[in-house]
Amino acid sequence: MTLDYRFERDCRTPYSEAYVIAQADELVGRIDLHFTTNLVNGTLCVGENMTAEEIRELIDIIDEELVLPSDIPREDFIVSVYQGREAGVFSDEEFDDDDDD
């Protein structure tokens, strides 16, 4: 079973990229990729309801669609997976607004 995922770049630096992962109209996760001279490290955060098989398939899709096309030679693609729920998104701007109260 192939799942249709869409990757929307959130940010990019010379050696890293971050994407939010959507399926249909629902956000299902985030992947941060860090490119070194001989390997790619990824941090994948997904929801609590994803199965191990779905996570493995998602990693394969990330490799095919985001890592391999980067044309950076690599010996390995290492992915740390975190599974749970989003607790929020925090920024300096939010904390500055709290100080005004």
Secondary structure in CASP SS format (residue, H / E / C, confidence):
PFRMAT SS
TARGET T0000
AUTHOR 0000-0000-0000
METHOD secondary structure of the structure
MODEL  1
M C 1.00
T C 1.00
L C 1.00
D C 1.00
Y C 1.00
R E 1.00
F E 1.00
E E 1.00
R E 1.00
D E 1.00
C E 1.00
R E 1.00
T E 1.00
P C 1.00
Y C 1.00
S E 1.00
E E 1.00
A E 1.00
Y E 1.00
V E 1.00
I E 1.00
A E 1.00
Q E 1.00
A C 1.00
D C 1.00
E E 1.00
L E 1.00
V E 1.00
G E 1.00
R E 1.00
I E 1.00
D E 1.00
L E 1.00
H E 1.00
F E 1.00
T C 1.00
T C 1.00
N C 1.00
L E 1.00
V E 1.00
N E 1.00
G E 1.00
T E 1.00
L E 1.00
C E 1.00
V E 1.00
G E 1.00
E C 1.00
N C 1.00
M C 1.00
T C 1.00
A H 1.00
E H 1.00
E H 1.00
I H 1.00
R H 1.00
E H 1.00
L H 1.00
I H 1.00
D H 1.00
I H 1.00
I H 1.00
D H 1.00
E H 1.00
E H 1.00
L H 1.00
V H 1.00
L H 1.00
P H 1.00
S H 1.00
D C 1.00
I C 1.00
P C 1.00
R C 1.00
E C 1.00
D E 1.00
F E 1.00
I E 1.00
V E 1.00
S E 1.00
V E 1.00
Y E 1.00
Q E 1.00
G E 1.00
R C 1.00
E C 1.00
A C 1.00
G C 1.00
V C 1.00
F C 1.00
S C 1.00
D H 1.00
E H 1.00
E H 1.00
F H 1.00
D H 1.00
D H 1.00
D H 1.00
D H 1.00
D H 1.00
D C 1.00
END
